[in-house]
Amino acid sequence: MNVLQIIAHPDPEESSFTHALAKSFRNGAAKADHNVSYFNVYDIEGSDVGINEIKDFVLNADRICFAWPCWWEMPPAKLVDLLQTVFVRGFAFDLAGDRMVPKLNIPTTCLISMGQNKQLNTTNLLEAMTYCGLHPQFAVFQNVGPRLQPELAEAYLDTAFRLGQQL
């Protein structure tokens, strides 16, 4: 299976728990013999990767994994921008009368890290992804940040690993 992982975090890998979750997921997927490619949306600017290349990555994926920190109860703006420029009408969905018809059919895992301990409302994101034919499964990791206890961090990383392994 070809897995595409799209990460959205501006900090370097060494200092970001979001990156650690993403890496743990990739390790689990690789252990299950899946091919995993990934990129960070913050690394695209100034690179040779364009919208058409990202669309090709999506079309070649059997599974997508997004990994991002929840800021202001939403994904980072760079991820939202990517979603709004890649998953567009004609590529991800079409209109039939007054209905949106998905063109993609891709199971999707969303690894979301949050600094707080509260319920995350994923309704709008679920609807938007569903319009495109993405079938999201949300894994929300709470209390991530300076107060994250080592035992909880290890449990979270193990969960991400198992999600990757169980694709």
C-alpha positions as CSV (number, residue, x, y, z in Angstrom):
1,M,0.0,0.0,0.0
2,N,1.2,3.5,-0.8
3,V,0.8,5.9,2.1
4,L,1.2,9.7,1.7
5,Q,1.8,11.6,4.9
6,I,1.3,15.4,4.9
7,I,2.7,17.1,8.0
8,A,1.9,20.7,9.0
9,H,4.3,22.0,11.6
10,P,6.8,24.9,11.4
11,D,9.2,23.7,14.1
12,P,12.1,21.4,13.3
13,E,11.5,17.6,13.7
14,E,13.7,17.4,16.8
15,S,11.5,19.8,18.8
16,S,8.0,18.9,17.7
17,F,5.8,16.3,19.2
18,T,3.6,16.5,16.0
19,H,6.7,15.3,14.0
20,A,7.3,12.6,16.6
21,L,3.7,11.3,16.1
22,A,4.1,11.4,12.4
23,K,7.4,9.5,12.5
24,S,5.9,6.9,14.8
25,F,3.0,6.4,12.3
26,R,5.4,6.1,9.4
27,N,7.5,3.5,11.4
28,G,4.3,1.5,12.1
29,A,3.3,1.6,8.4
30,A,6.8,0.6,7.3
31,K,6.8,-2.3,9.7
32,A,3.6,-3.5,8.0
33,D,5.5,-3.3,4.7
34,H,3.7,-0.2,3.4
35,N,5.5,2.4,1.2
36,V,5.4,5.7,2.9
37,S,6.2,9.1,1.4
38,Y,5.8,12.3,3.3
39,F,6.4,16.0,3.2
40,N,5.9,19.0,5.5
41,V,3.8,21.8,4.0
42,Y,6.1,24.3,5.7
43,D,9.0,22.9,3.5
44,I,7.1,23.4,0.2
45,E,7.6,27.1,-0.2
46,G,10.8,27.7,-2.1
47,S,11.0,24.1,-3.3
48,D,10.3,22.5,-6.7
49,V,7.2,20.8,-5.4
50,G,4.1,22.4,-6.9
51,I,0.3,21.8,-6.8
52,N,0.4,19.4,-9.7
53,E,3.1,17.3,-8.0
54,I,1.0,17.2,-4.8
55,K,-2.0,16.1,-6.8
56,D,0.1,13.3,-8.3
57,F,1.1,12.3,-4.8
58,V,-2.5,12.2,-3.7
59,L,-3.6,10.2,-6.8
60,N,-0.9,7.6,-6.2
61,A,-1.8,7.2,-2.5
62,D,-3.9,4.3,-1.2
63,R,-4.0,6.0,2.2
64,I,-3.3,9.6,3.4
65,C,-2.2,10.6,6.8
66,F,-2.3,14.2,7.9
67,A,-0.4,15.3,11.1
68,W,-0.8,18.7,12.6
69,P,-1.1,20.6,15.8
70,C,-4.4,22.2,16.6
71,W,-4.1,25.9,16.9
72,W,-7.1,28.1,17.7
73,E,-9.2,25.0,17.3
74,M,-8.1,24.6,13.6
75,P,-5.3,23.2,11.6
76,P,-2.4,25.5,10.8
77,A,-3.2,28.0,8.0
78,K,-0.6,26.5,5.7
79,L,-2.4,23.2,5.8
80,V,-5.8,24.8,5.2
81,D,-4.2,26.7,2.3
82,L,-2.9,23.4,0.9
83,L,-6.3,21.7,1.3
84,Q,-8.0,24.7,-0.4
85,T,-5.6,24.7,-3.4
86,V,-5.2,20.9,-3.9
87,F,-8.6,19.4,-3.0
88,V,-10.6,21.5,-5.5
89,R,-13.5,21.1,-7.9
90,G,-12.4,19.0,-10.9
91,F,-9.7,17.2,-8.9
92,A,-11.3,16.1,-5.6
93,F,-15.0,16.7,-6.4
94,D,-17.4,17.7,-9.0
95,L,-20.9,19.3,-8.9
96,A,-23.9,17.4,-10.1
97,G,-26.8,19.9,-10.0
98,D,-26.6,21.2,-6.5
99,R,-24.7,18.3,-5.0
100,M,-21.0,17.8,-4.5
101,V,-19.8,14.4,-5.8
102,P,-16.5,13.1,-4.5
103,K,-13.9,12.1,-7.1
104,L,-11.4,10.5,-4.6
105,N,-11.9,7.5,-2.5
106,I,-9.0,7.5,0.0
107,P,-9.0,6.4,3.6
108,T,-7.4,9.1,5.7
109,T,-5.9,9.2,9.2
110,C,-5.6,12.6,10.9
111,L,-3.1,12.8,13.8
112,I,-3.9,16.0,15.8
113,S,-2.0,17.2,18.7
114,M,-3.5,19.7,21.1
115,G,-2.1,21.7,24.0
116,Q,-5.4,21.6,25.9
117,N,-7.6,18.9,27.3
118,K,-11.0,19.5,25.7
119,Q,-13.3,18.0,23.1
120,L,-12.2,19.0,19.5
121,N,-15.0,19.7,17.1
122,T,-14.1,17.9,13.8
123,T,-17.5,18.3,12.2
124,N,-16.5,20.9,9.6
125,L,-13.3,19.1,8.7
126,L,-15.1,15.8,8.4
127,E,-17.6,17.3,6.1
128,A,-15.0,19.0,3.9
129,M,-12.9,15.9,3.6
130,T,-15.9,13.8,2.9
131,Y,-16.9,16.1,0.0
132,C,-13.6,15.2,-1.6
133,G,-13.8,11.5,-1.0
134,L,-11.4,11.4,1.9
135,H,-12.6,9.1,4.7
136,P,-11.0,10.5,7.8
137,Q,-10.3,8.8,11.1
138,F,-9.3,11.3,13.7
139,A,-6.8,10.6,16.4
140,V,-6.6,13.5,18.9
141,F,-3.7,13.7,21.3
142,Q,-4.4,16.1,24.2
143,N,-2.2,18.0,26.7
144,V,0.7,17.9,24.3
145,G,3.3,20.5,25.1
146,P,5.6,21.4,28.0
147,R,3.3,19.6,30.5
148,L,3.3,16.3,28.6
149,Q,4.3,13.5,30.9
150,P,6.8,11.0,29.5
151,E,4.4,8.0,30.1
152,L,1.6,9.7,28.2
153,A,4.0,10.7,25.4
154,E,5.1,7.1,25.1
155,A,1.4,5.9,25.0
156,Y,0.6,8.5,22.3
157,L,3.6,7.5,20.2
158,D,2.6,3.8,20.6
159,T,-0.9,4.7,19.4
160,A,0.4,6.5,16.4
161,F,2.7,3.5,15.6
162,R,-0.3,1.1,15.8
163,L,-2.4,3.3,13.6
164,G,0.3,3.1,11.0
165,Q,0.8,-0.6,11.4
166,Q,-2.9,-1.4,11.2
167,L,-3.6,0.2,7.9
